[in-house]
């Protein structure tokens, strides 16, 4: 069946996601039936949608005629039997395998031979759901992101038996609905919920190792990393219990793969009932749903009169423009990139701690920034050999360049570059196992979780060799498979070297 043959769509489950999917389909011109085991919930959901659309009309964002037409295309169904004529049935019910299997068994007995079935599951194997069907080839995943009418991404998921025409029809249909549609094989977490794990995991690891407070880490990821939210504020928004459950589910589904190991820091929040915004406290406290203002530490600094700039910094965007502004004396030397300030060697982080890189010497590591000139905050990892006077001199240098300095403990790889390296590595591993194409991975992460860049493209920009070297050092330092580089990342790095 082609996408043009799909006129009638049925959505099962009148919760937030089900109603959102029904709205998307109706907006695209389909006749839509909405069914829930509780008919009162269906009526309430449609009434809620009518009010929401009326508000959009009042604000001038929707024409009244369009609102009337949309609502006319969306009707309640009293029983499953009424869905017999639908060409596509999408379920958005509770995340329990046996419930979904039983639902599709009933639908298979009701609907025609050409009807396609789709599950909006975010965590359950499409292959496992399809095992309950006599014809599992007509089932695929159609994973929307919340809120469905707003979020652009849809993951189309193929189970082991999903037919290629079903996959292709759903991809085309989602694009007709104005969505960015990507394809993935049915593996735990699909694309987004799998590849996003290191984003949370590295901040949680930094907290566990006492690198800095949540507000510092979040500010750094927003300012230097370019992410819309830091991991602490984002997990507070999602719900610490929800995010922890997803992390645990992915970890178990991959047979306790170390890359996905949940965090004891997050478990403690869940155990304490500090679930984030919804409970009034998580990493932050909330009043009226808004976080209390966090004052970031502002270390005192004194700008040194003379700074030695060693090596070529052109590979770090914006650094040379910053150096040109320095009011003191800049002296240039050859060699690997470093700043020599008051006896301190400041170098871009490479995955080692500053103390291990320069044993017994005053040293600091500078974390990655997407654009050093534009970033408000820059982070430094400070070795124990640095005196307070030396810390003040280095801090003062960056403050003279208009930057706010965040002082971290001497954490190998620091935060931004370490997080980016693990994200790129996870994307590479997904490519290695044929979960999705590099292009679809990048689209999924940009439109599913609003990353400023996809991890594959990001890796190419930063340099696969740089990231590989960082991961190899982390792997050696920690002795944990959590940081083992993907074979695909090694291939990308080798190809990059060959092209230089």
VEXDREN-2710 file (C-alpha; in Angstrom, 1 decimal):
% VEXDREN-2710
k/r/px/py/pz
1/UNK/0.0/0.0/0.0
2/UNK/1.4/3.4/-0.9
3/UNK/1.1/6.4/1.3
4/UNK/-1.4/8.0/-1.0
5/UNK/-3.7/5.0/-0.4
6/UNK/-3.9/5.8/3.3
7/UNK/-7.0/7.9/3.9
8/UNK/-8.2/6.6/7.2
9/UNK/-5.9/6.5/10.3
10/UNK/-6.8/5.1/13.7
11/UNK/-4.9/6.0/16.8
12/UNK/-5.3/3.9/20.0
13/UNK/-4.6/5.6/23.3
14/UNK/-6.0/9.0/24.1
15/UNK/-3.2/10.2/26.3
16/UNK/-0.9/13.1/25.5
17/UNK/1.0/11.2/22.9
18/UNK/-2.0/9.5/21.3
19/UNK/-3.9/12.7/21.0
20/UNK/-0.9/14.5/19.6
21/UNK/-0.4/11.9/16.9
22/UNK/-4.1/12.0/16.0
23/UNK/-3.8/15.8/15.7
24/UNK/-0.8/15.5/13.3
25/UNK/-2.7/13.0/11.1
26/UNK/-5.9/15.1/11.0
27/UNK/-3.9/18.3/10.2
28/UNK/-2.4/16.4/7.2
29/UNK/-6.0/15.8/5.9
30/UNK/-6.7/12.2/7.0
31/UNK/-9.9/11.0/8.5
32/UNK/-8.8/10.0/12.1
33/UNK/-10.5/7.8/14.6
34/UNK/-9.3/8.1/18.2
35/UNK/-9.9/5.1/20.5
36/UNK/-9.2/4.5/24.2
37/UNK/-10.3/1.7/26.5
38/UNK/-12.0/4.5/28.6
39/UNK/-14.4/6.3/26.3
40/UNK/-14.6/9.2/28.8
41/UNK/-10.9/9.7/28.3
42/UNK/-11.3/9.9/24.5
43/UNK/-14.1/12.6/24.9
44/UNK/-12.0/14.6/27.3
45/UNK/-9.0/14.4/25.0
46/UNK/-10.9/15.7/22.0
47/UNK/-12.5/18.5/24.2
48/UNK/-9.0/19.5/25.3
49/UNK/-7.8/19.6/21.7
50/UNK/-10.8/21.8/20.7
51/UNK/-9.9/24.2/23.5
52/UNK/-6.3/24.3/22.6
53/UNK/-7.1/25.0/18.9
54/UNK/-9.5/27.7/19.9
55/UNK/-6.7/29.4/21.8
56/UNK/-4.6/29.3/18.7
57/UNK/-7.4/30.9/16.7
58/UNK/-7.7/33.6/19.4
59/UNK/-4.0/34.3/19.1
60/UNK/-4.2/34.5/15.3
61/UNK/-2.1/31.3/14.8
62/UNK/-4.9/29.3/13.2
63/UNK/-7.9/30.2/11.0
64/UNK/-11.3/29.3/12.5
65/UNK/-12.2/27.4/9.3
66/UNK/-9.1/25.3/9.6
67/UNK/-9.9/24.5/13.2
68/UNK/-13.4/23.4/12.3
69/UNK/-12.2/21.2/9.5
70/UNK/-9.5/19.6/11.6
71/UNK/-11.9/18.7/14.4
72/UNK/-14.4/17.4/11.9
73/UNK/-11.8/14.9/10.6
74/UNK/-11.1/13.6/14.1
75/UNK/-13.8/11.4/15.6
76/UNK/-14.0/9.1/18.6
77/UNK/-14.4/5.3/18.3
78/UNK/-16.4/3.4/20.9
79/UNK/-14.8/0.0/20.2
80/UNK/-11.9/-1.6/18.4
81/UNK/-14.3/-3.1/15.8
82/UNK/-15.0/0.4/14.5
83/UNK/-11.4/0.6/13.3
84/UNK/-11.9/-2.2/10.8
85/UNK/-11.7/0.1/7.8
86/UNK/-8.5/2.0/8.8
87/UNK/-5.6/1.7/6.4
88/UNK/-3.1/2.5/9.2
89/UNK/-3.5/1.9/13.0
90/UNK/-1.1/3.5/15.4
91/UNK/-1.0/2.4/19.0
92/UNK/0.2/4.7/21.8
93/UNK/-0.8/2.7/24.9
94/UNK/1.0/1.7/28.1
95/UNK/4.7/0.6/27.6
96/UNK/4.1/-3.1/28.4
97/UNK/4.9/-5.8/25.9
98/UNK/2.0/-8.1/26.7
99/UNK/-0.5/-5.3/26.4
100/UNK/0.8/-4.3/23.0
101/UNK/0.9/-7.9/21.8
102/UNK/-2.7/-8.5/22.8
103/UNK/-3.9/-5.3/21.2
104/UNK/-2.3/-6.2/17.9
105/UNK/-3.7/-9.7/18.0
106/UNK/-7.2/-8.3/18.3
107/UNK/-6.5/-5.7/15.6
108/UNK/-5.2/-8.4/13.2
109/UNK/-8.5/-10.2/13.6
110/UNK/-10.5/-7.0/13.0
111/UNK/-8.7/-5.1/10.2
112/UNK/-8.2/-5.9/6.6
113/UNK/-5.3/-7.7/5.0
114/UNK/-3.8/-4.5/3.7
115/UNK/-3.9/-2.5/7.0
116/UNK/-0.6/-1.5/8.4
117/UNK/0.1/-1.5/12.1
118/UNK/2.5/0.9/13.9
119/UNK/3.6/1.1/17.5
120/UNK/4.7/4.4/19.1
121/UNK/6.8/2.5/21.6
122/UNK/10.0/4.2/22.7
123/UNK/11.5/1.2/24.4
124/UNK/10.0/-2.1/23.5
125/UNK/11.3/-4.3/20.7
126/UNK/9.2/-4.1/17.5
127/UNK/10.4/-7.7/16.8
128/UNK/9.0/-8.8/20.1
129/UNK/5.7/-7.0/19.5
130/UNK/5.4/-8.5/16.0
131/UNK/6.0/-12.0/17.3
132/UNK/2.4/-12.1/18.4
133/UNK/1.1/-11.5/14.9
134/UNK/0.3/-14.0/12.2
135/UNK/1.7/-11.5/9.7
136/UNK/4.4/-9.5/11.6
137/UNK/5.7/-8.0/8.3
138/UNK/3.0/-5.4/8.4
139/UNK/4.1/-4.0/11.8
140/UNK/6.7/-1.2/12.3
141/UNK/7.6/1.3/14.9
142/UNK/6.5/4.9/14.4
143/UNK/8.1/6.7/17.3
144/UNK/7.0/10.3/17.7
145/UNK/8.6/12.7/20.2
146/UNK/6.6/14.7/22.8
147/UNK/4.8/16.9/22.0
148/UNK/4.0/15.2/18.7
149/UNK/2.5/18.2/16.9
150/UNK/5.6/20.3/17.7
151/UNK/8.6/17.9/17.6
152/UNK/9.8/17.3/14.1
153/UNK/11.4/13.9/14.4
154/UNK/9.8/10.5/13.8
155/UNK/11.8/7.3/14.1
156/UNK/10.5/4.6/11.7
157/UNK/11.6/1.2/13.2
158/UNK/11.9/-2.1/11.4
159/UNK/11.5/-5.3/13.3
160/UNK/13.1/-8.5/12.1
161/UNK/10.0/-9.2/10.0
162/UNK/9.0/-5.7/8.9
163/UNK/8.4/-5.6/5.2
164/UNK/10.4/-3.0/3.2
165/UNK/7.2/-1.5/1.6
166/UNK/5.7/-0.9/5.0
167/UNK/8.9/0.8/6.1
168/UNK/9.1/2.9/3.0
169/UNK/5.4/3.9/3.2
170/UNK/5.7/5.0/6.8
171/UNK/8.8/7.0/6.0
172/UNK/7.1/8.8/3.1
173/UNK/3.9/9.3/5.1
174/UNK/5.8/10.9/8.1
175/UNK/7.5/13.3/5.7
176/UNK/4.2/14.1/4.1
177/UNK/3.1/15.0/7.6
178/UNK/5.9/17.6/7.8
179/UNK/8.1/15.4/9.9
180/UNK/11.8/14.6/9.7
181/UNK/11.7/10.8/9.3
182/UNK/14.6/8.5/10.0
183/UNK/14.9/4.8/9.8
184/UNK/16.4/2.4/12.4
185/UNK/16.6/-1.3/13.1
186/UNK/14.8/-2.4/16.3
187/UNK/17.5/-2.3/18.9
188/UNK/17.3/-1.0/22.4
189/UNK/16.7/2.8/22.5
190/UNK/16.4/2.9/18.7
191/UNK/18.5/6.0/17.7
192/UNK/17.9/8.9/20.0
193/UNK/17.4/7.2/23.4
194/UNK/20.5/5.1/22.8
195/UNK/22.9/7.7/21.4
196/UNK/21.9/10.4/24.0
197/UNK/23.0/8.2/26.9
198/UNK/26.5/9.7/27.1
199/UNK/25.2/13.2/27.2
200/UNK/23.6/12.4/30.6
201/UNK/26.2/9.9/31.6
202/UNK/29.3/12.2/31.4
203/UNK/27.7/15.0/33.5
204/UNK/26.5/12.4/36.1
205/UNK/30.0/10.9/36.1
206/UNK/31.5/14.4/36.7
207/UNK/29.2/14.9/39.6
208/UNK/30.1/11.5/41.1
209/UNK/33.8/12.4/40.8
210/UNK/33.2/15.9/42.4
211/UNK/34.3/17.9/39.4
212/UNK/31.9/20.8/39.9
213/UNK/28.4/21.6/41.0
214/UNK/25.4/21.0/38.7
215/UNK/25.0/24.7/37.8
216/UNK/28.6/25.0/36.7
217/UNK/28.4/21.9/34.5
218/UNK/25.1/23.0/32.9
219/UNK/26.4/26.5/32.2
220/UNK/29.5/25.0/30.5
221/UNK/27.5/22.6/28.3
222/UNK/25.2/25.4/27.2
223/UNK/27.8/28.0/26.6
224/UNK/30.9/26.1/25.4
225/UNK/29.0/23.0/24.0
226/UNK/26.2/24.9/22.4
227/UNK/23.5/22.6/23.8
228/UNK/20.1/24.1/24.6
229/UNK/20.2/22.7/28.1
230/UNK/22.7/21.1/30.4
231/UNK/22.2/17.5/31.5
232/UNK/21.2/18.3/35.1
233/UNK/18.4/20.8/34.1
234/UNK/17.3/18.5/31.3
235/UNK/16.9/15.5/33.5
236/UNK/15.1/17.6/36.1
237/UNK/12.7/18.6/33.2
238/UNK/12.2/15.0/32.0
239/UNK/11.9/13.7/35.5
240/UNK/14.8/12.0/37.3
241/UNK/12.7/8.8/37.7
242/UNK/11.9/8.7/34.0
243/UNK/15.4/9.3/32.8
244/UNK/16.9/6.8/35.3
245/UNK/14.3/4.2/34.1
246/UNK/15.3/4.7/30.5
247/UNK/19.0/4.5/31.3
248/UNK/18.4/1.3/33.3
249/UNK/16.3/-0.2/30.6
250/UNK/18.9/0.4/27.9
251/UNK/21.7/-0.9/30.2
252/UNK/19.8/-4.1/30.9
253/UNK/18.7/-4.5/27.3
254/UNK/22.3/-4.5/26.2
255/UNK/23.2/-7.1/28.7
256/UNK/24.8/-4.7/31.2
257/UNK/27.0/-3.0/28.6
258/UNK/29.3/-0.6/30.5
259/UNK/28.7/2.4/28.2
260/UNK/25.1/2.6/29.4
261/UNK/25.7/1.9/33.2
262/UNK/23.2/4.1/35.2
263/UNK/24.4/6.6/37.7
264/UNK/24.4/6.2/41.5
265/UNK/24.1/10.0/41.7
266/UNK/20.8/9.8/39.8
267/UNK/19.6/6.8/41.7
268/UNK/20.1/8.7/45.0
269/UNK/17.9/11.5/43.7
270/UNK/15.2/9.0/42.7
271/UNK/15.4/7.2/46.1
272/UNK/15.1/10.6/47.8
273/UNK/12.0/11.5/45.8
274/UNK/13.8/14.4/44.2
275/UNK/12.4/13.9/40.8
276/UNK/13.0/17.3/39.3
277/UNK/10.4/20.0/38.4
278/UNK/7.4/17.8/39.1
279/UNK/8.4/17.2/42.7
280/UNK/9.8/20.7/43.4
281/UNK/13.4/19.5/43.7
282/UNK/16.0/17.5/41.7
283/UNK/19.4/18.8/41.0
284/UNK/17.8/22.3/41.5
285/UNK/15.0/23.6/43.7
286/UNK/11.8/24.9/42.0
287/UNK/9.2/27.5/43.0
288/UNK/6.1/27.6/40.8
289/UNK/7.8/25.3/38.3
290/UNK/10.7/27.7/37.9
291/UNK/14.2/26.9/39.1
292/UNK/15.7/29.1/41.8
293/UNK/18.5/31.4/40.5
294/UNK/21.9/29.8/40.8
295/UNK/24.8/32.1/41.4
296/UNK/27.9/30.7/39.7
297/UNK/31.3/31.1/41.3
298/UNK/33.3/34.0/40.0
299/UNK/37.0/33.5/40.9
300/UNK/39.2/36.5/41.4
301/UNK/41.8/37.1/38.8
302/UNK/44.7/39.4/38.0
303/UNK/45.7/39.8/34.3
304/UNK/49.4/39.0/33.8
305/UNK/51.5/41.5/31.9
306/UNK/53.1/38.9/29.7
307/UNK/51.8/35.6/28.2
308/UNK/53.7/33.2/25.9
309/UNK/51.5/31.6/23.2
310/UNK/53.1/28.4/21.9
311/UNK/52.1/26.7/18.7
312/UNK/49.2/27.0/16.3
313/UNK/45.8/27.6/17.8
314/UNK/43.9/28.0/14.5
315/UNK/42.3/24.6/15.0
316/UNK/40.3/25.9/17.9
317/UNK/37.6/28.3/16.6
318/UNK/37.8/31.8/17.9
319/UNK/41.0/31.5/19.9
320/UNK/43.2/33.7/17.7
321/UNK/40.6/36.4/17.6
322/UNK/40.5/36.4/21.4
323/UNK/44.3/36.5/21.7
324/UNK/44.3/39.6/19.4
325/UNK/42.3/41.4/22.0
326/UNK/44.6/40.8/24.9
327/UNK/45.8/44.2/26.4
328/UNK/49.1/42.8/27.7
329/UNK/52.1/41.5/25.9
330/UNK/51.8/38.3/23.8
331/UNK/55.0/36.5/22.8
332/UNK/54.9/33.7/20.2
333/UNK/56.8/30.4/20.3
334/UNK/56.8/27.2/18.2
335/UNK/55.7/23.8/19.4
336/UNK/52.4/22.2/20.5
337/UNK/49.6/24.6/21.4
338/UNK/50.0/25.9/25.0
339/UNK/49.7/29.1/27.0
340/UNK/52.6/29.8/29.4
341/UNK/51.2/32.1/32.1
342/UNK/53.0/32.8/35.4
343/UNK/54.7/29.4/35.4
344/UNK/51.6/27.5/34.4
345/UNK/51.3/25.5/31.2
346/UNK/47.7/25.7/29.9
347/UNK/46.9/23.2/27.1
348/UNK/43.8/22.1/25.3
349/UNK/42.5/18.9/27.0
350/UNK/43.6/15.7/25.4
351/UNK/42.0/13.1/27.7
352/UNK/44.6/13.1/30.4
353/UNK/44.5/15.1/33.6
354/UNK/46.8/18.1/33.7
355/UNK/48.7/16.4/36.6
356/UNK/49.4/13.2/34.7
357/UNK/50.3/15.2/31.6
358/UNK/52.8/17.3/33.6
359/UNK/53.8/15.4/36.8
360/UNK/55.0/17.7/39.5
361/UNK/54.4/20.9/37.5
362/UNK/51.8/23.6/37.6
363/UNK/49.5/22.8/34.7
364/UNK/45.9/23.3/33.6
365/UNK/43.7/21.9/30.9
366/UNK/41.4/24.0/28.8
367/UNK/38.1/22.4/27.8
368/UNK/36.7/22.4/24.3
369/UNK/34.4/25.2/23.1
370/UNK/32.3/25.2/20.0
371/UNK/33.5/28.8/19.5
372/UNK/35.9/30.2/22.0
373/UNK/35.2/33.8/20.9
374/UNK/31.4/33.5/21.4
375/UNK/31.3/31.3/24.5
376/UNK/30.5/33.1/27.7
377/UNK/32.0/30.5/29.9
378/UNK/35.3/28.6/29.5
379/UNK/36.4/25.8/31.8
380/UNK/39.8/25.0/33.2
381/UNK/40.9/21.8/34.9
382/UNK/43.4/22.8/37.6
383/UNK/46.2/20.5/38.8
384/UNK/47.1/20.3/42.5
385/UNK/50.5/21.9/41.8
386/UNK/49.0/25.3/40.9
387/UNK/49.3/27.9/43.6
388/UNK/46.4/30.3/44.3
389/UNK/48.5/33.1/42.7
390/UNK/48.9/31.1/39.6
391/UNK/45.2/30.2/39.4
392/UNK/44.5/34.0/39.7
393/UNK/46.9/34.8/36.9
394/UNK/45.4/32.3/34.5
395/UNK/41.9/33.3/35.5
396/UNK/42.7/37.0/35.0
397/UNK/44.1/36.3/31.5
398/UNK/40.8/34.8/30.4
399/UNK/38.8/37.4/32.2
400/UNK/40.8/40.1/30.3
401/UNK/39.5/38.4/27.1
402/UNK/35.9/38.9/28.3
403/UNK/35.4/35.4/29.5
404/UNK/33.9/34.0/32.7
405/UNK/36.1/31.3/34.0
406/UNK/34.7/28.0/35.5
407/UNK/37.3/26.2/37.6
408/UNK/36.9/22.4/37.6
409/UNK/38.9/19.7/39.3
410/UNK/41.5/18.0/37.3
411/UNK/39.1/15.7/35.5
412/UNK/40.6/13.7/32.5
413/UNK/39.0/15.1/29.3
414/UNK/37.1/17.6/31.3
415/UNK/33.4/17.8/30.3
416/UNK/32.5/19.3/26.9
417/UNK/35.1/17.4/24.8
418/UNK/34.7/14.2/26.9
419/UNK/30.9/14.3/26.3
420/UNK/31.3/15.0/22.6
421/UNK/33.8/12.2/22.2
422/UNK/31.5/9.7/23.8
423/UNK/28.5/10.9/21.8
424/UNK/30.5/10.5/18.6
425/UNK/31.7/7.1/19.7
426/UNK/28.2/5.9/20.4
427/UNK/27.1/7.1/17.0
428/UNK/30.0/5.2/15.4
429/UNK/29.0/2.1/17.3
430/UNK/25.4/2.4/16.1
431/UNK/26.7/2.7/12.5
432/UNK/29.0/-0.4/13.1
433/UNK/26.0/-2.5/14.0
434/UNK/23.8/-1.3/11.2
435/UNK/21.3/0.5/13.5
436/UNK/21.0/3.5/11.2
437/UNK/22.9/5.4/8.6
438/UNK/25.3/8.2/9.7
439/UNK/22.9/10.7/8.0
440/UNK/19.9/9.5/9.8
441/UNK/21.8/9.5/13.1
442/UNK/22.7/13.1/12.7
443/UNK/19.1/14.1/11.7
444/UNK/17.7/12.2/14.7
445/UNK/19.9/13.9/17.2
446/UNK/19.4/17.3/15.8
447/UNK/15.6/17.1/15.6
448/UNK/14.9/14.6/18.4
449/UNK/16.9/16.2/21.2
450/UNK/17.8/19.6/19.6
451/UNK/21.6/19.1/19.4
452/UNK/23.2/21.9/17.5
453/UNK/25.0/19.4/15.3
454/UNK/24.7/15.7/14.6
455/UNK/27.4/13.6/16.3
456/UNK/28.9/12.3/13.1
457/UNK/29.2/15.7/11.6
458/UNK/30.5/17.0/14.9
459/UNK/33.2/14.4/15.0
460/UNK/34.3/15.3/11.5
461/UNK/34.5/19.0/12.5
462/UNK/36.5/18.4/15.8
463/UNK/38.6/15.6/14.2
464/UNK/38.1/11.9/14.6
465/UNK/41.7/11.4/15.4
466/UNK/41.5/13.9/18.3
467/UNK/38.5/12.2/19.7
468/UNK/39.9/8.7/19.2
469/UNK/43.1/9.7/21.1
470/UNK/41.0/11.2/23.9
471/UNK/39.0/8.0/24.3
472/UNK/42.1/5.8/24.2
473/UNK/43.6/7.8/27.0
474/UNK/40.3/7.6/29.0
475/UNK/40.2/3.9/28.4
476/UNK/43.7/3.5/29.6
477/UNK/43.3/5.7/32.7
478/UNK/40.0/4.3/33.9
479/UNK/40.5/0.7/32.7
480/UNK/36.7/0.7/31.8
481/UNK/35.1/-0.6/28.6
482/UNK/32.8/2.4/28.9
483/UNK/35.5/4.3/27.0
484/UNK/36.6/1.7/24.5
485/UNK/36.7/3.3/21.0
486/UNK/34.4/1.9/18.4
487/UNK/35.9/0.1/15.4
488/UNK/34.0/2.4/13.2
489/UNK/35.5/5.5/14.9
490/UNK/39.0/3.9/14.3
491/UNK/38.1/3.6/10.6
492/UNK/36.9/7.2/10.4
493/UNK/40.1/8.4/12.1
494/UNK/42.2/6.3/9.7
495/UNK/40.4/7.7/6.7
496/UNK/40.8/11.2/8.0
497/UNK/44.5/10.7/8.4
498/UNK/44.8/9.3/4.8
499/UNK/43.1/12.4/3.4
500/UNK/45.4/14.8/5.2
END
